[in-house]
Amino acid sequence: TLNVQDIALEVGPTADAEEIVSLREHERRYIQQVLKQTGGVVNGPQGAATLRDLPVSTQYDRMKKLGIERP
């Protein structure tokens, strides 16, 4: 007989296999991803600041602190 336990349901990497990074590095990667998605646009309705629900000045401040330049 076949039991549910006999069937492997995992398709991708498990949580144990994920890379653990600092919160700072996580935010840096996230901001870079959002900037890539917006084509480097920070301000405006489709800008990174709006998508992150942040004031534009805060977005620029975080980018400066994390050493991020627009793509």
MOMOWO-V779810 format. One record per residue. RES is the residue in three letters. OMEGA is omega as a letter, one per 30 degrees, with the letter a starting at -180 (none if undefined). Layout:
RES,OMEGA / RES,OMEGA
//
This chain:
THR,l / LEU,l / ASN,l / VAL,a / GLN,a / ASP,a / ILE,l / ALA,a / LEU,a / GLU,a / VAL,a / GLY,l / PRO,l / THR,l / ALA,l / ASP,a / ALA,a / GLU,l / GLU,l / ILE,l / VAL,l / SER,l / LEU,l / ARG,l / GLU,l / HIS,l / GLU,l / ARG,l / ARG,l / TYR,l / ILE,l / GLN,l / GLN,l / VAL,l / LEU,l / LYS,a / GLN,a / THR,a / GLY,l / GLY,l / VAL,a / VAL,a / ASN,l / GLY,a / PRO,l / GLN,a / GLY,a / ALA,a / ALA,l / THR,a / LEU,l / ARG,l / ASP,a / LEU,l / PRO,a / VAL,a / SER,l / THR,l / GLN,l / TYR,l / ASP,l / ARG,l / MET,a / LYS,a / LYS,a / LEU,l / GLY,a / ILE,l / GLU,l / ARG,l / PRO,none
//
